[in-house]
Amino acid sequence: MTGALKAAWALTAFVVLVGLIGWIVTGEAVFAVFIVLGLLTAAGAWFSGRTGPKEGNPS
């Protein structure tokens, strides 16, 4: 796992945590945006962290 990928996962955890804490503390549903953005960041980190097929193996 590269440093950039680790940073992406750390950012994901931070954004989702801030969203959850903000939503619980204030009761404002606008913090759900943080959760959605964190999940989108997680999806991007997951897709970018995957490796392609090995040479000579089409699957």
C-alpha positions in Angstrom: 0.0 0.0 0.0 1.4 3.3 -1.0 1.7 6.4 1.1 -1.0 8.2 -1.0 -3.4 5.3 -0.5 -2.8 5.3 3.2 -3.5 9.1 3.2 -6.7 8.5 1.3 -7.9 6.0 3.8 -7.0 8.3 6.7 -8.9 11.2 5.0 -11.9 8.9 4.6 -11.9 7.9 8.2 -11.5 11.5 9.3 -14.3 12.9 7.1 -16.8 10.2 8.1 -15.9 10.6 11.8 -16.4 14.4 11.6 -19.7 13.9 9.8 -20.9 11.5 12.5 -19.8 13.6 15.4 -21.2 16.8 13.9 -24.5 15.1 13.1 -24.8 13.6 16.6 -23.8 16.8 18.5 -25.8 19.3 16.5 -28.6 17.2 15.2 -28.2 18.9 11.8 -28.6 16.5 8.9 -26.3 18.7 6.7 -23.4 16.7 8.3 -24.6 13.7 6.2 -22.8 15.4 3.3 -19.5 14.7 5.1 -20.4 11.0 5.4 -21.3 10.8 1.7 -18.1 12.5 0.7 -16.1 10.2 3.0 -17.8 7.2 1.4 -17.0 8.5 -2.1 -13.4 9.0 -1.0 -13.3 5.4 0.2 -14.7 4.2 -3.1 -12.0 6.1 -4.9 -9.3 4.8 -2.6 -10.5 1.2 -3.1 -10.7 1.5 -6.9 -7.3 3.2 -7.2 -5.7 0.7 -4.8 -6.6 -2.3 -7.0 -4.0 -3.7 -9.3 -4.6 -4.7 -12.9 -4.3 -8.3 -14.3 -0.9 -9.7 -14.6 0.7 -9.8 -18.0 -0.3 -12.8 -20.0 -3.4 -13.4 -17.8 -6.5 -11.7 -19.4 -8.8 -12.2 -16.4 
